Amino acid sequence: MPHHLSLTVAGKATRLDRWLAAELPELTRSRLQKLIEGGQVQINGQPCQKKQTVVKVGDQITLEIPPTESLQLEPENLPLDILYEDESLIIINKAAGMVVHPAPGHSGGTLVNGLLYHCQDLAGIGGVERPGIVHRLDRDTTGAMVVAKTDQAHQHLQKQIQTKIAQREYLGVVYGAPRASEGTIDAPIGRHPVDRKKQAIVPESQGGRPAVTHWRVGERLGNFTLLEFKLETGRTHQIRVHSSSMGHPIVGDGVYGVGRSLGVNLTGQALHAYRLIVEHPVSGERIEAIAPPPPEFLTLLEVLRKR
């Protein structure tokens, strides 16, 4: 049975999707946007299918939330590189080529399938479709990812991502040599206007969402550079899009870069989430997980150093 909600707007005028996200933190922004687009949100009794619609004080908002359809996820005994684990959460070092959660074309062999086997009580945490998943890494991006084992941990960790308490730092090898030693890219990201499988720099007025990436040079390698990235936001493909926009795409990125070979057999782009810092959702202690880069990433650095 669908779940019905009735809410009244208080406070300053703001976009419908942003207001709903603040009122209903247990639902993701993308889930709320799909409800809006699907005609399941009404303002003052009238269906509203535009997420940019501005709501104001006194507006009556009603939602009809359909039950999540089960994907019939199967636990699979997959190798997991575990960096930290307790009864509330698990941090893993995701391998290249591993999809995070099932989707069309990837019904098995995903991180979620492996986690369901490893964590016997994970099913249902944070929704059936993506149990326990707090944030994602692209299929070919390696490194540290935190997964919640309880609903309380899931909401707490998601809040840390949203409020920037959680810190995510990446290593990436890029083409070219930035003139500066560090910088910040502040450019909104949204769906590519032509190629819907890609992301792009898109003005907020056209649906782009704020995206901020801090970077600094880790090592100069001739016409290549090892950059250290720190995320302030977590948009899909954020580092890859921002790096490409500054004229220094990630090596091995065939979607946003040139994708040519450097004599190293890379599984995907040379991008690795090497450090993840979170606050434990129960004890409040600081947890810092360091994910060692995969062998092919280290091999690439050695090859470039010898050039």
Secondary structure as UniProt FT lines:
FT   STRAND          3..8
FT   STRAND          14..15
FT   HELIX           16..23
FT   TURN            25..26
FT   HELIX           29..37
FT   TURN            38..39
FT   STRAND          41..43
FT   TURN            44..45
FT   STRAND          46..47
FT   TURN            51..52
FT   STRAND          54..55
FT   TURN            57..58
FT   STRAND          60..65
FT   STRAND          82..85
FT   STRAND          89..94
FT   TURN            96..97
FT   TURN            104..105
FT   HELIX           111..118
FT   TURN            120..121
FT   TURN            123..126
FT   TURN            131..132
FT   TURN            139..140
FT   STRAND          142..148
FT   HELIX           151..162
FT   TURN            163..164
FT   STRAND          167..175
FT   STRAND          182..186
FT   STRAND          189..191
FT   TURN            196..197
FT   STRAND          199..201
FT   HELIX           204..206
FT   STRAND          212..221
FT   TURN            222..223
FT   STRAND          224..231
FT   TURN            236..237
FT   HELIX           238..245
FT   TURN            246..247
FT   TURN            251..252
FT   TURN            254..256
FT   STRAND          271..279
FT   TURN            281..283
FT   STRAND          286..290
FT   HELIX           295..306
//
